[in-house]
Amino acid sequence: MTGLDTNVLVRYIMQDDIRQSALANRLVESLSAESPGFVPLVSLAELAWVLSSAYELDQAQLVEAFEALLRTKEIVVDRAETVWRALRVFRRANADFADCLIERSASAAGCERTMTFDRGAAKACGMTLVS
């Protein structure tokens, strides 16, 4: 298995740098189900932030990119079932993907609630406000 950093995923998805995108393409296309790439949760959180802030992808485009990663048998996404759950929340809510991932990860770990000062995360992702 080969770990994939956020910048490799960005170059592969966005195809925005001729040299680095070509290298990312070659790397990703060399992966197989027997020798897959691995995407850590932190890379997913960074990827969502980069794609939405630097490249201005909207929510539907982010969901499409993440679903493609999750469905690719040559890529293993860390805690994929939790990521799918976070995507379902993200798809229906006006929230940051990272907030959805934090809440769903905490829930998967057995937490009864996830505390936050972020009113938006509390409303959109089901976190509980610290009061």
N, CA and C atoms as an extended XYZ file, in Angstrom:
393
Properties=species:S:1:pos:R:3:atomname:S:1:resname:S:1:resid:I:1 pbc="F F F"
N         0.855       -1.170        0.000 N   MET     1
C         0.000        0.000        0.000 CA  MET     1
C         0.900        1.232        0.000 C   MET     1
N         0.431        2.289       -0.662 N   THR     2
C         1.174        3.531       -0.773 CA  THR     2
C         0.326        4.680       -0.250 C   THR     2
N         0.819        5.397        0.734 N   GLY     3
C         0.098        6.548        1.261 CA  GLY     3
C         0.088        7.694        0.263 C   GLY     3
N        -1.029        8.402        0.213 N   LEU     4
C        -1.185        9.529       -0.706 CA  LEU     4
C        -1.420       10.812        0.083 C   LEU     4
N        -0.531       11.762       -0.094 N   ASP     5
C        -0.645       13.062        0.561 CA  ASP     5
C        -1.692       13.915       -0.163 C   ASP     5
N        -2.183       14.904        0.541 N   THR     6
C        -3.197       15.794       -0.006 CA  THR     6
C        -2.763       16.410       -1.324 C   THR     6
N        -1.512       16.872       -1.413 N   ASN     7
C        -1.091       17.561       -2.633 CA  ASN     7
C        -1.095       16.639       -3.849 C   ASN     7
N        -0.840       15.360       -3.666 N   VAL     8
C        -0.918       14.401       -4.776 CA  VAL     8
C        -2.374       14.286       -5.239 C   VAL     8
N        -3.292       14.198       -4.285 N   LEU     9
C        -4.712       14.106       -4.628 CA  LEU     9
C        -5.199       15.361       -5.335 C   LEU     9
N        -4.766       16.526       -4.864 N   VAL    10
C        -5.159       17.790       -5.500 CA  VAL    10
C        -4.681       17.815       -6.950 C   VAL    10
N        -3.421       17.476       -7.175 N   ARG    11
C        -2.878       17.494       -8.545 CA  ARG    11
C        -3.612       16.498       -9.437 C   ARG    11
N        -3.947       15.335       -8.888 N   TYR    12
C        -4.654       14.321       -9.667 CA  TYR    12
C        -6.078       14.773      -10.003 C   TYR    12
N        -6.770       15.333       -9.040 N   ILE    13
C        -8.161       15.754       -9.247 CA  ILE    13
C        -8.253       17.010      -10.102 C   ILE    13
N        -7.419       18.006       -9.801 N   MET    14
C        -7.556       19.315      -10.454 CA  MET    14
C        -6.764       19.445      -11.763 C   MET    14
N        -5.726       18.638      -11.946 N   GLN    15
C        -4.925       18.699      -13.176 CA  GLN    15
C        -4.487       20.136      -13.473 C   GLN    15
N        -3.946       20.801      -12.455 N   ASP    16
C        -3.653       22.236      -12.549 CA  ASP    16
C        -2.172       22.573      -12.686 C   ASP    16
N        -1.321       21.587      -12.623 N   ASP    17
C         0.113       21.817      -12.744 CA  ASP    17
C         0.638       20.751      -13.700 C   ASP    17
N         1.120       21.181      -14.850 N   ILE    18
C         1.487       20.230      -15.903 CA  ILE    18
C         2.441       19.154      -15.398 C   ILE    18
N         3.517       19.551      -14.755 N   ARG    19
C         4.526       18.588      -14.313 CA  ARG    19
C         4.022       17.724      -13.165 C   ARG    19
N         3.524       18.358      -12.103 N   GLN    20
C         3.090       17.577      -10.938 CA  GLN    20
C         1.842       16.746      -11.246 C   GLN    20
N         0.937       17.253      -12.049 N   SER    21
C        -0.256       16.475      -12.405 CA  SER    21
C         0.122       15.227      -13.184 C   SER    21
N         1.096       15.358      -14.092 N   ALA    22
C         1.549       14.186      -14.848 CA  ALA    22
C         2.145       13.139      -13.912 C   ALA    22
N         2.922       13.582      -12.945 N   LEU    23
C         3.509       12.653      -11.966 CA  LEU    23
C         2.423       12.010      -11.099 C   LEU    23
N         1.456       12.824      -10.674 N   ALA    24
C         0.350       12.288       -9.869 CA  ALA    24
C        -0.457       11.281      -10.678 C   ALA    24
N        -0.707       11.585      -11.948 N   ASN    25
C        -1.438       10.652      -12.820 CA  ASN    25
C        -0.705        9.325      -12.914 C   ASN    25
N         0.601        9.390      -13.158 N   ARG    26
C         1.388        8.171      -13.295 CA  ARG    26
C         1.341        7.348      -12.006 C   ARG    26
N         1.459        8.027      -10.861 N   LEU    27
C         1.418        7.339       -9.575 CA  LEU    27
C         0.058        6.682       -9.355 C   LEU    27
N        -1.009        7.457       -9.475 N   VAL    28
C        -2.349        6.936       -9.197 CA  VAL    28
C        -2.706        5.823      -10.181 C   VAL    28
N        -2.338        5.992      -11.432 N   GLU    29
C        -2.658        4.971      -12.430 CA  GLU    29
C        -1.813        3.707      -12.264 C   GLU    29
N        -0.731        3.774      -11.477 N   SER    30
C         0.076        2.593      -11.203 CA  SER    30
C        -0.484        1.766      -10.046 C   SER    30
N        -1.445        2.306       -9.323 N   LEU    31
C        -2.035        1.605       -8.183 CA  LEU    31
C        -2.941        0.483       -8.678 C   LEU    31
N        -3.137       -0.495       -7.821 N   SER    32
C        -4.020       -1.618       -8.159 CA  SER    32
C        -4.774       -2.047       -6.907 C   SER    32
N        -5.745       -2.897       -7.085 N   ALA    33
C        -6.482       -3.417       -5.936 CA  ALA    33
C        -5.551       -4.214       -5.024 C   ALA    33
N        -4.544       -4.840       -5.610 N   GLU    34
C        -3.578       -5.612       -4.832 CA  GLU    34
C        -2.537       -4.721       -4.160 C   GLU    34
N        -2.270       -3.575       -4.731 N   SER    35
C        -1.296       -2.616       -4.192 CA  SER    35
C        -1.901       -1.213       -4.283 C   SER    35
N        -2.888       -0.943       -3.402 N   PRO    36
C        -3.645        0.301       -3.509 CA  PRO    36
C        -2.952        1.510       -2.881 C   PRO    36
N        -3.515        2.668       -3.180 N   GLY    37
C        -3.124        3.892       -2.494 CA  GLY    37
C        -3.958        4.021       -1.235 C   GLY    37
N        -3.412        4.679       -0.235 N   PHE    38
C        -4.108        4.867        1.043 CA  PHE    38
C        -4.276        6.352        1.300 C   PHE    38
N        -5.516        6.773        1.600 N   VAL    39
C        -5.821        8.172        1.881 CA  VAL    39
C        -6.207        8.303        3.356 C   VAL    39
N        -5.341        8.926        4.174 N   PRO    40
C        -5.657        9.128        5.597 CA  PRO    40
C        -6.789       10.140        5.791 C   PRO    40
N        -7.471       10.039        6.905 N   LEU    41
C        -8.553       10.982        7.203 CA  LEU    41
C        -8.095       12.440        7.149 C   LEU    41
N        -6.925       12.722        7.682 N   VAL    42
C        -6.459       14.111        7.686 CA  VAL    42
C        -6.279       14.624        6.264 C   VAL    42
N        -5.872       13.758        5.339 N   SER    43
C        -5.759       14.178        3.941 CA  SER    43
C        -7.121       14.531        3.361 C   SER    43
N        -8.162       13.801        3.756 N   LEU    44
C        -9.507       14.125        3.288 CA  LEU    44
C        -9.972       15.478        3.800 C   LEU    44
N        -9.699       15.749        5.066 N   ALA    45
C       -10.081       17.052        5.631 CA  ALA    45
C        -9.338       18.178        4.920 C   ALA    45
N        -8.044       17.986        4.702 N   GLU    46
C        -7.266       18.995        3.977 CA  GLU    46
C        -7.760       19.135        2.541 C   GLU    46
N        -8.053       18.011        1.903 N   LEU    47
C        -8.514       18.033        0.523 CA  LEU    47
C        -9.804       18.826        0.381 C   LEU    47
N       -10.739       18.612        1.282 N   ALA    48
C       -11.994       19.368        1.235 CA  ALA    48
C       -11.732       20.857        1.372 C   ALA    48
N       -10.852       21.219        2.277 N   TRP    49
C       -10.548       22.635        2.486 CA  TRP    49
C        -9.877       23.235        1.250 C   TRP    49
N        -8.882       22.565        0.713 N   VAL    50
C        -8.164       23.088       -0.457 CA  VAL    50
C        -9.098       23.212       -1.660 C   VAL    50
N        -9.870       22.174       -1.922 N   LEU    51
C       -10.745       22.202       -3.091 CA  LEU    51
C       -11.835       23.252       -2.985 C   LEU    51
N       -12.337       23.476       -1.776 N   SER    52
C       -13.395       24.482       -1.623 CA  SER    52
C       -12.844       25.905       -1.529 C   SER    52
N       -11.718       26.079       -0.860 N   SER    53
C       -11.213       27.445       -0.673 CA  SER    53
C       -10.329       27.908       -1.828 C   SER    53
N        -9.376       27.107       -2.237 N   ALA    54
C        -8.452       27.531       -3.286 CA  ALA    54
C        -9.031       27.352       -4.695 C   ALA    54
N        -9.842       26.302       -4.875 N   TYR    55
C       -10.367       26.008       -6.211 CA  TYR    55
C       -11.853       26.315       -6.351 C   TYR    55
N       -12.474       26.721       -5.251 N   GLU    56
C       -13.875       27.140       -5.210 CA  GLU    56
C       -14.848       26.079       -5.727 C   GLU    56
N       -14.527       24.802       -5.449 N   LEU    57
C       -15.479       23.757       -5.784 CA  LEU    57
C       -16.674       23.867       -4.845 C   LEU    57
N       -17.857       23.634       -5.379 N   ASP    58
C       -19.048       23.716       -4.539 CA  ASP    58
C       -19.297       22.364       -3.864 C   ASP    58
N       -20.314       22.328       -3.064 N   GLN    59
C       -20.619       21.141       -2.281 CA  GLN    59
C       -20.830       19.910       -3.169 C   GLN    59
N       -21.584       20.059       -4.238 N   ALA    60
C       -21.853       18.921       -5.131 CA  ALA    60
C       -20.565       18.403       -5.769 C   ALA    60
N       -19.669       19.291       -6.140 N   GLN    61
C       -18.397       18.879       -6.731 CA  GLN    61
C       -17.512       18.168       -5.715 C   GLN    61
N       -17.531       18.645       -4.475 N   LEU    62
C       -16.769       17.967       -3.422 CA  LEU    62
C       -17.306       16.564       -3.183 C   LEU    62
N       -18.614       16.445       -3.091 N   VAL    63
C       -19.232       15.131       -2.886 CA  VAL    63
C       -18.841       14.198       -4.031 C   VAL    63
N       -18.896       14.692       -5.255 N   GLU    64
C       -18.538       13.879       -6.416 CA  GLU    64
C       -17.079       13.399       -6.339 C   GLU    64
N       -16.177       14.305       -5.972 N   ALA    65
C       -14.756       13.940       -5.870 CA  ALA    65
C       -14.532       12.902       -4.777 C   ALA    65
N       -15.168       13.086       -3.623 N   PHE    66
C       -14.987       12.157       -2.509 CA  PHE    66
C       -15.616       10.801       -2.805 C   PHE    66
N       -16.785       10.810       -3.438 N   GLU    67
C       -17.410        9.536       -3.791 CA  GLU    67
C       -16.545        8.767       -4.792 C   GLU    67
N       -15.921        9.479       -5.718 N   ALA    68
C       -15.031        8.812       -6.681 CA  ALA    68
C       -13.867        8.149       -5.950 C   ALA    68
N       -13.274        8.839       -4.991 N   LEU    69
C       -12.188        8.238       -4.207 CA  LEU    69
C       -12.674        6.993       -3.464 C   LEU    69
N       -13.831        7.108       -2.842 N   LEU    70
C       -14.365        5.998       -2.049 CA  LEU    70
C       -14.729        4.788       -2.906 C   LEU    70
N       -15.110        5.015       -4.144 N   ARG    71
C       -15.542        3.922       -5.017 CA  ARG    71
C       -14.403        3.282       -5.804 C   ARG    71
N       -13.254        3.912       -5.794 N   THR    72
C       -12.125        3.407       -6.571 CA  THR    72
C       -11.464        2.261       -5.825 C   THR    72
N       -11.464        1.077       -6.428 N   LYS    73
C       -10.908       -0.092       -5.740 CA  LYS    73
C        -9.398       -0.033       -5.618 C   LYS    73
N        -8.747        0.865       -6.357 N   GLU    74
C        -7.302        1.030       -6.256 CA  GLU    74
C        -6.909        2.002       -5.144 C   GLU    74
N        -7.913        2.522       -4.436 N   ILE    75
C        -7.662        3.466       -3.342 CA  ILE    75
C        -8.405        2.995       -2.103 C   ILE    75
N        -7.689        2.957       -0.995 N   VAL    76
C        -8.275        2.633        0.304 CA  VAL    76
C        -8.378        3.937        1.084 C   VAL    76
N        -9.587        4.294        1.462 N   VAL    77
C        -9.813        5.487        2.263 CA  VAL    77
C        -9.901        5.073        3.726 C   VAL    77
N        -9.100        5.712        4.547 N   ASP    78
C        -9.099        5.452        5.989 CA  ASP    78
C       -10.516        5.577        6.536 C   ASP    78
N       -10.951        4.555        7.246 N   ARG    79
C       -12.280        4.539        7.865 CA  ARG    79
C       -13.383        4.918        6.872 C   ARG    79
N       -13.393        4.228        5.759 N   ALA    80
C       -14.285        4.547        4.642 CA  ALA    80
C       -15.755        4.638        5.050 C   ALA    80
N       -16.218        3.735        5.896 N   GLU    81
C       -17.640        3.778        6.289 CA  GLU    81
C       -17.965        5.067        7.044 C   GLU    81
N       -17.049        5.509        7.882 N   THR    82
C       -17.247        6.774        8.599 CA  THR    82
C       -17.238        7.946        7.618 C   THR    82
N       -16.383        7.880        6.626 N   VAL    83
C       -16.326        8.936        5.608 CA  VAL    83
C       -17.628        8.965        4.811 C   VAL    83
N       -18.158        7.790        4.450 N   TRP    84
C       -19.455        7.747        3.765 CA  TRP    84
C       -20.543        8.411        4.620 C   TRP    84
N       -20.536        8.115        5.918 N   ARG    85
C       -21.535        8.725        6.808 CA  ARG    85
C       -21.365       10.235        6.870 C   ARG    85
N       -20.120       10.690        6.941 N   ALA    86
C       -19.853       12.138        6.955 CA  ALA    86
C       -20.309       12.780        5.648 C   ALA    86
N       -20.104       12.109        4.539 N   LEU    87
C       -20.555       12.637        3.245 CA  LEU    87
C       -22.067       12.761        3.182 C   LEU    87
N       -22.773       11.793        3.757 N   ARG    88
C       -24.239       11.863        3.771 CA  ARG    88
C       -24.708       13.085        4.565 C   ARG    88
N       -24.072       13.345        5.693 N   VAL    89
C       -24.417       14.535        6.483 CA  VAL    89
C       -24.054       15.792        5.693 C   VAL    89
N       -22.865       15.819        5.142 N   PHE    90
C       -22.378       16.968        4.371 CA  PHE    90
C       -23.298       17.281        3.191 C   PHE    90
N       -23.766       16.253        2.496 N   ARG    91
C       -24.613       16.425        1.320 CA  ARG    91
C       -25.920       17.141        1.664 C   ARG    91
N       -26.468       16.869        2.838 N   ARG    92
C       -27.773       17.444        3.176 CA  ARG    92
C       -27.679       18.693        4.056 C   ARG    92
N       -26.479       19.025        4.507 N   ALA    93
C       -26.318       20.136        5.443 CA  ALA    93
C       -25.484       21.253        4.831 C   ALA    93
N       -25.642       22.417        5.375 N   ASN    94
C       -24.787       23.540        5.006 CA  ASN    94
C       -23.662       23.572        6.034 C   ASN    94
N       -22.674       22.714        5.805 N   ALA    95
C       -21.615       22.530        6.799 CA  ALA    95
C       -20.282       22.325        6.107 C   ALA    95
N       -19.207       22.451        6.877 N   ASP    96
C       -17.880       22.105        6.384 CA  ASP    96
C       -17.746       20.586        6.439 C   ASP    96
N       -17.093       20.021        5.429 N   PHE    97
C       -16.886       18.577        5.433 CA  PHE    97
C       -16.104       18.149        6.667 C   PHE    97
N       -15.090       18.936        7.044 N   ALA    98
C       -14.273       18.565        8.210 CA  ALA    98
C       -15.132       18.454        9.465 C   ALA    98
N       -16.092       19.358        9.645 N   ASP    99
C       -16.978       19.283       10.810 CA  ASP    99
C       -17.816       18.006       10.779 C   ASP    99
N       -18.321       17.664        9.604 N   CYS   100
C       -19.101       16.427        9.468 CA  CYS   100
C       -18.238       15.213        9.783 C   CYS   100
N       -17.001       15.243        9.317 N   LEU   101
C       -16.083       14.134        9.550 CA  LEU   101
C       -15.711       14.025       11.029 C   LEU   101
N       -15.511       15.154       11.678 N   ILE   102
C       -15.203       15.151       13.110 CA  ILE   102
C       -16.357       14.526       13.897 C   ILE   102
N       -17.559       14.975       13.618 N   GLU   103
C       -18.723       14.479       14.364 CA  GLU   103
C       -18.954       13.004       14.107 C   GLU   103
N       -18.876       12.572       12.860 N   ARG   104
C       -19.109       11.165       12.530 CA  ARG   104
C       -17.984       10.280       13.061 C   ARG   104
N       -16.758       10.777       13.075 N   SER   105
C       -15.633       10.013       13.642 CA  SER   105
C       -15.805        9.830       15.140 C   SER   105
N       -16.219       10.884       15.812 N   ALA   106
C       -16.449       10.790       17.253 CA  ALA   106
C       -17.590        9.812       17.555 C   ALA   106
N       -18.647        9.888       16.758 N   SER   107
C       -19.764        8.967       16.933 CA  SER   107
C       -19.320        7.517       16.716 C   SER   107
N       -18.532        7.285       15.674 N   ALA   108
C       -18.036        5.938       15.388 CA  ALA   108
C       -17.143        5.415       16.511 C   ALA   108
N       -16.492        6.331       17.228 N   ALA   109
C       -15.624        5.941       18.338 CA  ALA   109
C       -16.418        5.698       19.626 C   ALA   109
N       -17.731        5.905       19.555 N   GLY   110
C       -18.573        5.643       20.715 CA  GLY   110
C       -18.933        6.867       21.536 C   GLY   110
N       -18.574        8.038       21.057 N   CYS   111
C       -18.902        9.264       21.803 CA  CYS   111
C       -20.404        9.516       21.754 C   CYS   111
N       -20.957        9.897       22.882 N   GLU   112
C       -22.380       10.208       22.948 CA  GLU   112
C       -22.691       11.538       22.297 C   GLU   112
N       -21.713       12.438       22.310 N   ARG   113
C       -21.883       13.755       21.692 CA  ARG   113
C       -20.511       14.332       21.385 C   ARG   113
N       -20.505       15.311       20.494 N   THR   114
C       -19.282       16.011       20.137 CA  THR   114
C       -19.487       17.478       20.473 C   THR   114
N       -18.660       17.990       21.347 N   MET   115
C       -18.811       19.348       21.844 CA  MET   115
C       -18.086       20.348       20.945 C   MET   115
N       -18.693       21.522       20.786 N   THR   116
C       -18.114       22.564       19.935 CA  THR   116
C       -18.567       23.942       20.395 C   THR   116
N       -17.802       24.950       19.996 N   PHE   117
C       -18.215       26.339       20.142 CA  PHE   117
C       -18.811       26.857       18.833 C   PHE   117
N       -18.732       26.066       17.780 N   ASP   118
C       -19.163       26.450       16.434 CA  ASP   118
C       -20.665       26.218       16.283 C   ASP   118
N       -21.423       27.305       16.275 N   ARG   119
C       -22.890       27.201       16.163 CA  ARG   119
C       -23.311       26.527       14.857 C   ARG   119
N       -22.592       26.822       13.797 N   GLY   120
C       -22.905       26.205       12.509 CA  GLY   120
C       -22.725       24.698       12.538 C   GLY   120
N       -21.638       24.245       13.158 N   ALA   121
C       -21.389       22.810       13.263 CA  ALA   121
C       -22.432       22.142       14.145 C   ALA   121
N       -22.852       22.838       15.180 N   ALA   122
C       -23.880       22.276       16.056 CA  ALA   122
C       -25.193       22.104       15.290 C   ALA   122
N       -25.553       23.118       14.529 N   LYS   123
C       -26.818       23.076       13.795 CA  LYS   123
C       -26.756       22.090       12.626 C   LYS   123
N       -25.695       22.150       11.842 N   ALA   124
C       -25.623       21.378       10.607 CA  ALA   124
C       -25.163       19.937       10.803 C   ALA   124
N       -24.279       19.710       11.765 N   CYS   125
C       -23.659       18.385       11.902 CA  CYS   125
C       -24.125       17.615       13.127 C   CYS   125
N       -24.928       18.242       13.967 N   GLY   126
C       -25.414       17.540       15.139 CA  GLY   126
C       -24.492       17.574       16.331 C   GLY   126
N       -23.519       18.494       16.320 N   MET   127
C       -22.658       18.635       17.504 CA  MET   127
C       -23.433       19.363       18.596 C   MET   127
N       -22.877       19.377       19.788 N   THR   128
C       -23.506       20.035       20.937 CA  THR   128
C       -22.677       21.246       21.316 C   THR   128
N       -23.354       22.379       21.475 N   LEU   129
C       -22.652       23.603       21.871 CA  LEU   129
C       -22.187       23.529       23.318 C   LEU   129
N       -20.979       23.979       23.538 N   VAL   130
C       -20.455       24.116       24.900 CA  VAL   130
C       -21.133       25.341       25.483 C   VAL   130
N       -21.714       25.172       26.655 N   SER   131
C       -22.385       26.339       27.288 CA  SER   131
C       -21.955       26.507       28.713 C   SER   131
